[in-house]
C-alpha cells in the first residue's frame, strides 16, 4: 500500500471517529429525551439504508479477486454491518416491570 493510501486511510478513520464522537455525545447529552433518542436511531438507520442501497450495493465486486478481498476484510474486521431493532416484546417487558414497581 502506498503512503498516499495509508494517509487517506488515516484521514478517513479520523473522520469516522469524529462522527462517532459527535453521535455518542448527542446521545449522552440527551439520554433522558426518549423522543430525541428515537429520532437519532431512525436517522442512523436511514443513513445506513441510503449508504447500503445507493453506494455500497453498486460498488460490490464484479471480479473474483475483488470479491476475495471483500470477504477477507469482512472476516478480519468483524462481519457484515447490521442495525438491530428492538423487539416489541422487549419493549412490553420493560413496561411490565415498570408497572409492577408502581404497585
C-alpha positions in Angstrom: 0.0 0.0 0.0 1.4 3.4 -0.9 2.0 6.2 1.7 -0.8 8.2 0.0 -3.3 5.3 0.5 -2.1 5.0 4.2 -2.6 8.7 4.7 -6.1 8.5 3.1 -7.0 5.6 5.3 -5.8 7.5 8.4 -7.8 10.6 7.4 -10.9 8.6 6.8 -10.5 6.7 10.1 -10.1 10.1 11.9 -13.3 11.4 10.2 -15.2 8.3 11.2 -14.0 8.7 14.8 -15.1 12.3 14.8 -18.6 11.3 13.6 -18.8 8.6 16.3 -17.8 11.1 18.9 -20.5 13.6 17.8 -23.2 11.0 17.7 -22.2 9.5 21.0 -22.1 12.9 22.6 -25.5 13.8 21.3 -26.9 10.6 22.7 -25.3 11.0 26.1 -26.3 14.7 26.4 -29.9 13.8 25.5 -30.1 10.4 27.2 -33.3 11.4 29.1 -35.1 12.6 26.0 -36.7 9.4 24.7 -38.1 11.0 21.5 -34.8 12.5 20.6 -33.0 9.2 21.0 -35.7 7.5 18.9 -35.2 10.2 16.2 -31.4 9.7 16.4 -31.8 5.9 15.9 -34.2 6.5 13.0 -31.7 8.9 11.4 -28.8 6.4 11.8 -31.0 3.7 10.2 -31.9 5.9 7.3 -28.3 6.8 6.7 -27.4 3.1 6.9 -30.1 2.2 4.3 -29.1 5.1 2.0 -25.4 4.2 2.0 -26.1 0.5 1.5 -28.6 0.9 -1.4 -27.2 3.9 -3.2 -23.4 3.5 -2.7 -22.4 0.1 -1.2 -24.5 -2.2 -3.4 -23.5 -0.5 -6.7 -19.8 -0.8 -5.6 -20.0 -4.5 -4.9 -17.2 -6.5 -6.6 -17.6 -7.8 -10.1 -14.5 -9.9 -10.2 -13.3 -12.9 -8.1 -10.2 -11.0 -6.9 -12.3 -8.1 -5.6 -14.8 -10.5 -4.0 -11.9 -12.3 -2.3 -10.6 -9.0 -0.8 -14.1 -8.0 0.4 -14.7 -11.4 2.0 -11.3 -11.3 3.6 -12.0 -7.8 5.0 -15.4 -9.0 6.4 -13.7 -11.9 8.1 -10.8 -9.9 9.6 -12.7 -6.7 10.5 -15.9 -8.0 12.1 -18.6 -9.1 9.8 -21.5 -7.5 7.9 -22.9 -4.2 9.1 -26.4 -4.5 10.7 -28.6 -2.2 12.7 -30.7 -4.2 15.2 -34.2 -3.1 16.0 -35.7 -3.5 19.5 -38.3 -6.2 19.5 -41.8 -5.1 20.6 -41.9 -7.9 23.2 -38.8 -6.4 24.8 -40.4 -3.0 25.0 -43.5 -4.6 26.6 -41.3 -6.4 29.1 -39.9 -3.0 30.1 -43.4 -1.7 30.6 -44.5 -4.7 32.7 -41.5 -4.4 35.0 -42.1 -0.7 35.3 -45.8 -1.1 36.2 -45.0 -3.8 38.8 -42.7 -1.3 40.6 -45.6 1.2 40.8 -47.9 -1.2 42.6 
